């Protein structure tokens, strides 16, 4: 079942009447008409979500759209609620901050509080969808057939086989993923399946008659730990790209790319989280490619997970609060392999379940962490974090507790509905012996439980799991060998 989303624009609605806004106040900026700079600012900073069929609750595609929501827009940009920018100031400097400049805020507020003049419609700027910003040669891929998720599963993970039909190796330098049904798509991950993993993906797809296959926890192909970099991704095939709610970063840093090998397949894993009627989905992918002979730095994804062990808050009893029962329930929902992950993560991070106390008070401040030791020289270009609905704070650090400590990413007010990947303004070199730590904080109190179909769920012992109402603590880094 899908948890109702606040969407990346809910703060607009929540801000009506909030303090600190500029409603009715003179911003000091000239009142420009909509057809001019105001339209351009809304296109650049708002329309990644605020489009018809997008994840936001209303579009901002026309003058009438903007005029009817002008007061909300003025309030939200003036208090810096929109556009969302989650990383805190204690991170290393990041590229492509979506923060509006003071001048841009003043322009929008002056227009919204100064009569919302329309201007000359002949000066309208055509809106270009994000994928049109990926210059040729592009590769447009869709599954052979639409897929209707199984509502009975609640969370349906389904993998699709995409064949780029590459005759030679190439670099992916940009990827635009368009979910077919944003109301039910929780995430999309693209994996490169080459060699034995590619053959396994082809076989799985053939067994279903070309309709794809169920794939909880990964692409559903056998793990491969034979390559020199396989441990960085825990045996999974290399990641090519991903989409999560709020994602807007579609291009890799200049001078970098992700190698796709000749003859390799792409496995597109789509997580459907279902609360509304499950209609057919046919999510698509647009890739920007460059020849392998191009002098680019090859990137790969490094995964840094931590255990999730969220005990029930004080005063809650019953079967739902028993860890063993929670593992049994996970096996029932996702299978034995997925249910083994909580214990695997404990071993990976040199911990036991006893390291996580059962007496957590009201459950509002439960933490976890894991650090891994780097075994080869790497350069970190990008970083992301991932939790679900109970997540509060996530941090990815290099060499914590030492004189060389650096915070690569810190999101102190986690919002599941606004996630993205962030690229460092200056890449960071790491050396063998350095450590990378991911730390997460959760609120598992009674009042923070997810709401499904209008009803708040009862508190339970929460483990690492694939469903939206389960949890994760995952740091993701885009790195290159050096």
PEBEL-V605406 format. One record per backbone hydrogen bond with DSSP energy under -0.5 kcal/mol. NH is the residue of the N-H (numbers start at 1). CO is the residue of the C=O. If there is no record, write none. Layout:
nh-><NH NH>
co-><CO CO>
This chain:
nh-><2 4 10 12 13 14 15 16 18 21 25 27 32 34 35 36 38 39 40 41 42 43 44 45 46 47 49 50 51 54 56 60 66 67 68 69 69 70 73 74 75 76 77 78 79 80 81 82 88 91 92 95 105 106 107 108 109 110 111 112 113 114 114 116 121 123 124 126 129 132 133 134 135 139 141 141 143 147 149 149 151 153 154 155 156 156 157 158 158 159 160 162 162 164 170 171 172 173 173 174 175 176 177 178 178 179 184 185 186 186 187 188 189 190 191 191 192 193 193 194 197 198 199 200 201 202 203 204 205 206 207 208 208 209 210 213 215 218 224 230 232 233 233 234 235 236 240 241 243 245 247 250 252 256 257 258 259 260 263 264 265 266 267 268 268 269 269 270 270 271 272 272 273 273 274 274 275 279 281 284 285 286 287 288 289 289 290 292 294 296 297 298 299 300 302 303 304 306 310 311 314 316 317 321 322 326 327 328 329 330 331 332 333 334 335 339 340 340 341 344 345 346 347 348 349 350 351 355 356 357 360 363 366 368 370 372 374 374 378 379 380 381 381 382 383 384 386 389 391 392 393 394 395 396 397 398 399 399 402 405 406 408 408 409 411 412 414 418 419 422 424 425 426 428 430 433 434 436 437 438 439 440 441 442 443 444 444 448 449 452 452 455 457 461 462 462 464 465 470 471 474 475 476 477 478 479 479 480 482>
co-><274 451 7 9 9 10 11 13 15 18 22 25 30 117 118 34 33 34 36 37 38 39 40 41 42 42 46 46 49 51 49 50 62 63 64 65 66 67 69 70 71 72 73 74 75 77 76 76 410 88 407 423 101 102 103 104 105 106 107 108 109 110 111 111 119 120 121 124 127 129 130 131 133 287 139 285 283 281 147 279 149 150 151 153 154 272 155 156 270 213 268 160 266 162 260 290 258 171 288 288 250 286 175 176 284 177 181 181 184 271 271 243 269 241 189 267 238 191 265 192 194 194 195 196 197 198 199 200 201 202 203 204 205 206 205 159 157 215 235 227 229 229 230 231 230 233 190 190 188 186 244 248 173 253 297 172 257 170 166 261 193 162 191 160 266 189 267 158 268 187 156 270 184 271 154 272 273 277 147 178 141 176 139 174 137 287 171 169 291 294 255 296 257 479 477 232 475 473 462 309 361 313 315 318 319 322 323 324 325 326 327 328 329 330 331 335 336 337 338 340 341 342 343 344 345 347 346 352 353 355 358 360 442 440 438 436 372 434 430 480 428 379 478 478 422 476 474 468 388 441 441 411 439 409 437 406 397 435 399 402 398 396 406 396 394 410 392 415 245 383 381 93 93 380 378 374 431 372 397 370 395 368 393 366 390 363 442 445 446 450 455 452 450 320 310 460 308 471 467 463 386 304 384 302 382 300 477 379 377>
